[in-house]
């Protein structure tokens, strides 16, 4: 049965959440196939890595195993990012083991790694040199002290134990002193969590659930408060005799609706993330605006090429200004692109251009000269849209409309957020 060792790399890449883990192996091949992905994950994350080796995998064999997975191994070792050292030198495995000296050595290496600009320290050591029950007992005390010393540190540690050399009591002691254990037998990998780690995760899950409940309640109250403000404006609206004043109230109501719709979606989705599916949001917002301005009989809004569900998750701090910008763009088209009650089409599309998210809003109306703001009423609206898009971390561009009219493009840099969001989502699904 083949083993997917990417599991080991993904677990070991989680940083301090699994800062002190252990690994039981049977053969030298088992050992290499666990430790190599563990170290590769650290190198990719910009950490300094230290591998303390012992039989059945010595320094030469360990370096050969790393070379098969890393094309620039020599450069990494020459720069000091990766170091391979013998257990007898590091642990004093020849009978001079000193727990305090070893722990202080790890902490000193962490300080040196951070001072050199690395993001942290990643360490792994093989305990094959442990021989007698006294050796294992002494090392168990060391592991317990190390487990406490690593808390809050930027150190990720993997301790390797040869399973055939461990008694049942030793295995229990080892598991207890680590966040989790990986056991390799007959090509299979099994993950065992310590009771302490399980309890900590349970408490963390409870705190997270409480936080999500509070956030949902906040979003619900914000949405309700925005609805109250809208109701008050609607009650006062008949008192404004001037058409311009009435129009300003209507525009304000639609902006409030754009914000309220975001908080409503966050409250309903209960996703555990401060983000909304912006494609769904744009659909709902466009439908509301066409209805609110009473133009559904002569203006059609076409949704095309919108991202599939989950592909355009936008965080709250970006969604609010971007949502108002979308509302302004559609409103501008409704109010200014089609004079004399003529009919027309407003198109909204969403897609990707490399690592950018593109949101396009176009119409087949009378168009405008962008530089001169020739379309009446469009100049102030464009300035507002440009400012809102910039606030959301993007920029406003103008594209060519194939049948005349106006074509606005919101270009957003979402790659970094999308990666984090997707990673968090996968973790939530795995935990479930």
C-alpha positions as CSV (number, residue, x, y, z in Angstrom):
1,X,0.0,0.0,0.0
2,X,1.5,3.4,-1.0
3,X,1.6,6.2,1.5
4,X,0.8,9.8,0.8
5,X,3.6,11.5,2.7
6,X,2.2,14.9,1.8
7,X,0.1,14.4,4.9
8,X,3.2,14.6,7.0
9,X,4.4,17.7,5.3
10,X,1.0,19.4,5.7
11,X,0.8,18.5,9.4
12,X,4.3,19.6,10.0
13,X,3.8,22.9,8.2
14,X,1.2,24.1,10.6
15,X,3.8,25.8,12.8
16,X,3.3,26.2,16.6
17,X,-0.1,24.5,16.4
18,X,1.8,21.2,16.3
19,X,5.1,22.5,17.7
20,X,6.2,19.3,19.4
21,X,5.4,16.1,17.6
22,X,6.9,12.6,17.4
23,X,7.2,9.8,15.0
24,X,7.5,6.0,15.4
25,X,9.3,4.2,12.6
26,X,10.4,0.7,11.8
27,X,13.0,1.0,9.1
28,X,15.5,3.6,7.8
29,X,13.2,4.1,4.8
30,X,10.3,4.9,7.1
31,X,12.4,7.4,8.9
32,X,13.6,9.2,5.8
33,X,10.1,9.3,4.2
34,X,8.8,11.1,7.3
35,X,11.7,13.5,8.2
36,X,12.5,14.6,4.6
37,X,8.9,16.1,4.0
38,X,9.0,17.6,7.5
39,X,12.3,19.4,6.7
40,X,11.2,20.4,3.2
41,X,8.1,22.1,4.7
42,X,10.4,24.1,6.9
43,X,12.8,25.2,4.2
44,X,9.8,26.3,2.1
45,X,8.5,28.4,5.0
46,X,11.9,30.1,5.4
47,X,12.9,28.4,8.6
48,X,16.3,27.2,9.6
49,X,16.4,23.4,9.9
50,X,18.5,21.1,12.0
51,X,18.5,17.3,11.6
52,X,20.2,15.3,14.4
53,X,20.9,11.9,13.0
54,X,21.6,8.4,14.4
55,X,21.4,4.8,13.1
56,X,19.8,3.4,11.1
57,X,20.2,6.6,9.1
58,X,23.6,8.3,9.4
59,X,24.7,11.7,8.2
60,X,25.7,10.6,4.7
61,X,22.5,8.6,4.1
62,X,20.4,11.6,5.5
63,X,22.2,14.0,3.2
64,X,21.6,11.6,0.2
65,X,17.8,11.4,1.1
66,X,17.6,15.2,1.2
67,X,19.4,15.5,-2.1
68,X,16.8,13.3,-3.9
69,X,14.1,15.8,-2.9
70,X,16.1,19.1,-3.0
71,X,18.0,20.3,-6.0
72,X,19.8,23.1,-4.2
73,X,20.8,21.1,-1.1
74,X,24.5,22.1,-1.2
75,X,23.5,25.8,-1.3
76,X,21.1,25.4,1.6
77,X,23.7,23.7,3.7
78,X,26.5,26.1,2.7
79,X,24.2,29.0,3.8
80,X,23.5,27.4,7.1
81,X,19.7,27.0,6.5
82,X,20.0,23.2,6.8
83,X,22.4,21.4,9.1
84,X,22.9,17.7,9.6
85,X,24.6,16.7,12.9
86,X,25.3,13.4,14.7
87,X,23.4,12.5,17.8
88,X,26.5,11.8,19.8
89,X,27.6,15.4,19.2
90,X,24.3,17.0,19.9
91,X,22.8,14.9,22.7
92,X,26.0,13.6,24.2
93,X,24.7,10.2,23.3
94,X,28.0,8.6,24.5
95,X,26.8,8.8,28.1
96,X,27.0,12.6,28.7
97,X,23.4,13.5,28.0
98,X,22.4,16.7,29.8
99,X,18.8,17.8,29.4
100,X,19.4,21.4,30.4
101,X,22.3,21.8,28.0
102,X,20.3,20.3,25.1
103,X,17.2,22.5,25.7
104,X,19.3,25.6,26.0
105,X,21.0,24.6,22.8
106,X,17.6,24.5,21.0
107,X,16.6,27.9,22.3
108,X,20.0,29.3,21.4
109,X,19.6,28.0,17.8
110,X,16.2,29.6,17.7
111,X,17.6,33.0,18.7
112,X,20.4,32.7,16.1
113,X,17.9,31.7,13.4
114,X,15.6,34.6,14.1
115,X,18.6,37.0,14.2
116,X,19.7,35.7,10.8
117,X,16.3,36.5,9.3
118,X,14.8,33.1,9.3
119,X,11.1,32.7,10.2
120,X,11.8,30.1,12.8
121,X,13.7,27.0,13.7
122,X,12.7,23.4,12.7
123,X,14.4,20.6,14.4
124,X,14.2,16.8,14.3
125,X,16.2,14.2,16.1
126,X,16.5,10.4,16.1
127,X,16.6,8.7,19.5
128,X,17.9,5.3,18.3
129,X,20.9,5.8,20.6
130,X,18.6,5.2,23.6
131,X,19.3,1.7,24.9
132,X,18.4,0.9,28.5
133,X,15.1,1.5,30.4
134,X,17.0,4.2,32.3
135,X,17.9,5.9,29.1
136,X,14.3,6.0,28.0
137,X,13.1,7.2,31.4
138,X,15.7,10.0,31.5
139,X,14.8,11.1,28.0
140,X,11.1,11.0,28.8
141,X,11.8,13.6,31.6
142,X,13.7,15.7,29.0
143,X,10.8,15.5,26.5
144,X,8.3,16.7,29.2
145,X,10.5,19.6,30.0
146,X,11.1,20.4,26.3
147,X,7.4,20.3,25.7
148,X,6.9,23.1,28.2
149,X,10.0,25.0,27.0
150,X,8.7,25.1,23.4
151,X,5.4,26.9,24.3
152,X,5.2,30.2,22.6
153,X,8.5,29.6,20.7
154,X,9.0,29.7,17.0
155,X,10.3,26.2,17.0
156,X,8.7,23.2,15.3
157,X,10.1,19.9,16.6
158,X,9.8,16.3,15.4
159,X,11.3,13.5,17.6
160,X,11.8,10.1,16.0
161,X,11.6,6.8,17.9
162,X,12.4,3.3,16.6
163,X,9.2,1.4,17.4
164,X,10.8,-2.1,17.8
165,X,13.0,-0.6,20.5
166,X,10.2,0.9,22.5
167,X,8.2,-0.8,25.2
168,X,4.5,-0.2,25.7
169,X,5.2,2.1,28.6
170,X,7.7,4.0,26.6
171,X,5.2,4.6,23.8
172,X,2.7,5.9,26.2
173,X,5.2,8.3,27.8
174,X,6.3,9.5,24.4
175,X,2.8,10.2,23.1
176,X,1.9,12.0,26.4
177,X,4.8,14.5,26.0
178,X,3.9,15.5,22.4
179,X,1.1,17.2,20.6
180,X,0.6,14.3,18.3
181,X,2.4,11.1,17.2
182,X,2.7,9.5,13.8
183,X,3.1,5.8,13.7
184,X,4.3,4.0,10.5
185,X,3.7,0.3,10.2
186,X,3.6,-1.8,7.1
187,X,3.4,1.3,4.9
188,X,0.5,2.9,6.8
189,X,0.6,6.1,8.7
190,X,-1.7,6.6,11.7
191,X,-2.0,9.9,13.7
192,X,-2.4,9.7,17.5
193,X,-3.1,12.8,19.5
194,X,-2.1,13.2,23.1
195,X,-4.9,13.7,25.7
196,X,-3.5,17.1,26.4
197,X,-3.6,18.1,22.8
198,X,-7.1,16.7,22.4
199,X,-8.3,18.7,25.4
200,X,-6.7,21.8,24.1
201,X,-8.3,21.4,20.7
202,X,-11.6,20.8,22.3
203,X,-11.3,24.0,24.3
204,X,-10.1,25.9,21.2
205,X,-13.2,24.6,19.2
206,X,-15.5,25.8,22.0
207,X,-13.9,29.2,22.0
208,X,-14.1,29.4,18.2
209,X,-17.8,28.4,18.3
210,X,-18.4,31.1,20.9
211,X,-16.5,33.7,18.8
212,X,-18.5,32.8,15.7
213,X,-21.8,33.0,17.6
214,X,-20.8,36.5,18.8
215,X,-19.7,37.6,15.3
216,X,-23.0,36.4,13.8
217,X,-24.9,38.3,16.4
218,X,-22.9,41.4,15.7
219,X,-23.6,41.1,11.9
220,X,-27.3,40.5,12.7
221,X,-27.5,43.6,14.8
222,X,-25.6,45.7,12.3
223,X,-28.0,44.5,9.5
224,X,-31.0,45.4,11.7
225,X,-29.6,48.8,12.6
226,X,-29.1,49.6,9.0
227,X,-32.6,48.6,8.3
228,X,-33.8,50.9,11.0
229,X,-31.8,53.8,9.4
230,X,-33.4,52.9,6.1
231,X,-36.9,53.0,7.5
232,X,-36.3,56.4,9.1
233,X,-35.0,57.8,5.8
234,X,-38.0,56.3,4.0
235,X,-40.4,58.0,6.5
236,X,-38.7,61.3,6.0
237,X,-38.4,61.0,2.2
238,X,-41.9,62.5,1.4
239,X,-40.9,65.7,3.3
240,X,-38.3,66.5,0.6
241,X,-40.0,68.4,-2.2
242,X,-36.9,69.0,-4.3
243,X,-36.2,66.2,-6.8
244,X,-32.5,66.4,-6.1
245,X,-33.0,65.9,-2.4
246,X,-35.4,63.0,-3.0
247,X,-32.8,61.5,-5.4
248,X,-30.1,61.9,-2.7
249,X,-32.2,60.0,-0.2
250,X,-32.8,57.2,-2.7
251,X,-29.1,56.9,-3.4
252,X,-28.3,56.8,0.3
253,X,-30.9,54.1,0.8
254,X,-29.3,52.0,-1.9
255,X,-25.9,52.4,-0.4
256,X,-27.2,51.4,3.0
257,X,-28.8,48.3,1.4
258,X,-25.5,47.4,-0.2
259,X,-23.9,47.4,3.3
260,X,-26.8,45.6,4.9
261,X,-26.7,42.9,2.3
262,X,-23.1,42.1,3.2
263,X,-23.8,41.7,6.9
264,X,-27.0,39.7,6.1
265,X,-25.0,37.2,4.0
266,X,-22.3,36.9,6.8
267,X,-25.0,36.2,9.3
268,X,-26.9,33.7,7.2
269,X,-23.8,31.7,6.0
270,X,-22.4,31.0,9.4
271,X,-19.2,29.9,7.7
272,X,-16.8,30.8,10.5
273,X,-14.9,33.2,8.2
274,X,-15.2,36.9,7.8
275,X,-15.8,36.7,4.1
276,X,-18.7,36.4,1.6
277,X,-19.1,34.9,-1.8
278,X,-19.0,38.1,-3.8
279,X,-20.6,36.6,-7.0
280,X,-23.7,35.8,-5.0
281,X,-23.6,39.2,-3.5
282,X,-23.4,41.0,-6.9
283,X,-26.4,39.0,-8.2
284,X,-28.6,40.0,-5.2
285,X,-27.4,43.6,-5.3
286,X,-28.1,44.1,-9.0
287,X,-31.6,42.6,-8.7
288,X,-32.4,45.0,-5.8
289,X,-31.1,48.1,-7.7
290,X,-33.2,47.4,-10.8
291,X,-36.2,46.9,-8.7
292,X,-35.5,49.9,-6.4
293,X,-35.2,52.3,-9.4
294,X,-38.3,50.9,-11.1
295,X,-36.5,50.2,-14.4
296,X,-37.0,46.4,-14.7
297,X,-39.3,46.7,-17.7
298,X,-36.8,48.7,-19.9
299,X,-33.4,47.7,-18.5
300,X,-32.1,44.2,-18.2
301,X,-29.2,43.1,-16.0
302,X,-27.2,40.2,-17.4
303,X,-25.0,38.1,-15.1
304,X,-22.3,36.3,-17.1
305,X,-19.1,34.4,-16.4
306,X,-19.6,34.8,-12.7
307,X,-17.3,32.6,-10.6
308,X,-18.5,29.3,-9.3
309,X,-19.5,29.2,-5.6
310,X,-16.6,29.6,-3.3
311,X,-14.2,30.9,-6.0
312,X,-14.6,34.6,-5.2
313,X,-14.6,34.8,-1.4
314,X,-14.0,38.4,-0.4
315,X,-13.1,39.5,3.2
316,X,-15.4,41.9,5.0
317,X,-12.9,44.9,5.1
318,X,-12.8,44.6,1.3
319,X,-16.4,43.6,0.7
320,X,-18.0,46.8,2.2
321,X,-16.2,49.4,0.0
322,X,-16.2,47.1,-3.0
323,X,-19.9,46.4,-2.6
324,X,-20.7,50.1,-2.4
325,X,-18.6,50.7,-5.5
326,X,-20.5,48.0,-7.4
327,X,-23.8,49.7,-6.3
328,X,-22.5,53.1,-7.5
329,X,-21.5,51.7,-10.9
330,X,-24.8,50.0,-11.6
331,X,-26.7,53.0,-10.3
332,X,-24.7,55.3,-12.6
333,X,-25.6,53.1,-15.5
334,X,-29.3,53.1,-14.6
335,X,-29.5,56.8,-14.1
336,X,-27.2,58.2,-16.8
337,X,-26.5,55.7,-19.6
338,X,-30.1,55.4,-20.9
339,X,-31.7,58.9,-21.3
340,X,-35.3,59.5,-22.3
341,X,-36.4,56.1,-20.8
342,X,-34.8,54.1,-23.6
343,X,-34.1,50.4,-23.2
344,X,-30.8,48.8,-22.7
345,X,-28.6,46.1,-21.1
346,X,-26.2,46.2,-18.1
347,X,-23.8,43.3,-17.9
348,X,-21.9,42.1,-14.8
349,X,-19.2,39.6,-15.0
350,X,-16.6,38.2,-12.7
351,X,-13.4,36.2,-13.5
352,X,-9.7,35.9,-12.9
353,X,-6.7,37.3,-14.7
354,X,-3.7,35.4,-13.3
355,X,-3.8,36.2,-9.6
356,X,-6.2,39.1,-9.9
357,X,-10.0,39.0,-9.5
358,X,-11.7,41.0,-12.2
359,X,-15.2,42.4,-11.7
360,X,-16.6,44.0,-14.9
361,X,-19.7,46.2,-15.2
362,X,-20.6,47.4,-18.7
363,X,-23.6,48.9,-20.4
364,X,-24.7,49.5,-24.0
365,X,-25.9,53.0,-23.3
366,X,-24.8,56.3,-24.7
367,X,-21.3,56.0,-23.2
368,X,-19.0,58.8,-22.0
369,X,-15.6,60.3,-22.6
370,X,-13.8,59.0,-19.6
371,X,-11.2,61.8,-19.4
372,X,-13.7,64.6,-19.8
373,X,-16.6,62.9,-17.9
374,X,-18.9,63.8,-20.8
375,X,-21.8,61.8,-19.6
376,X,-23.8,64.2,-17.4
377,X,-23.6,63.2,-13.7
378,X,-20.9,60.6,-14.3
379,X,-17.9,62.5,-13.1
380,X,-18.7,62.6,-9.4
381,X,-19.8,59.0,-9.5
382,X,-16.6,57.9,-11.1
383,X,-14.5,59.7,-8.5
384,X,-16.5,58.0,-5.7
385,X,-16.1,54.5,-7.4
386,X,-12.4,55.0,-7.9
387,X,-11.9,55.9,-4.2
388,X,-14.0,53.0,-3.0
389,X,-12.1,50.5,-5.2
390,X,-8.8,51.9,-3.9
391,X,-10.0,51.6,-0.3
392,X,-10.7,47.9,-1.1
393,X,-7.1,47.4,-2.3
394,X,-7.8,47.4,-6.0
395,X,-7.9,49.8,-8.9
396,X,-10.4,51.0,-11.4
397,X,-9.8,50.4,-15.1
398,X,-11.7,51.2,-18.3
399,X,-12.2,48.6,-21.0
400,X,-13.7,48.8,-24.5
401,X,-17.4,48.3,-24.7
402,X,-18.1,46.2,-27.9
403,X,-21.4,48.0,-28.6
404,X,-20.6,51.4,-27.3
405,X,-21.5,52.4,-23.8
406,X,-19.2,52.2,-20.8
407,X,-17.1,49.3,-19.5
408,X,-15.7,49.6,-15.9
409,X,-13.2,47.0,-14.5
410,X,-12.4,46.5,-10.8
411,X,-9.1,44.7,-10.6
412,X,-8.5,43.2,-7.1
413,X,-5.4,41.5,-5.7
414,X,-7.0,38.6,-3.9
415,X,-4.4,35.8,-4.4
416,X,-2.9,36.0,-0.9
417,X,-6.3,36.2,0.9
418,X,-7.7,33.4,-1.3
419,X,-4.8,31.1,-0.4
420,X,-5.3,31.7,3.3
421,X,-9.1,31.4,3.1
422,X,-8.9,28.1,1.2
423,X,-6.3,26.7,3.7
424,X,-8.5,27.6,6.6
425,X,-11.5,26.1,4.9
426,X,-9.7,22.8,4.3
427,X,-8.6,22.8,7.9
428,X,-12.2,23.3,9.1
429,X,-13.5,20.5,6.9
430,X,-10.7,18.2,8.1
431,X,-11.5,19.0,11.8
432,X,-15.2,18.3,11.1
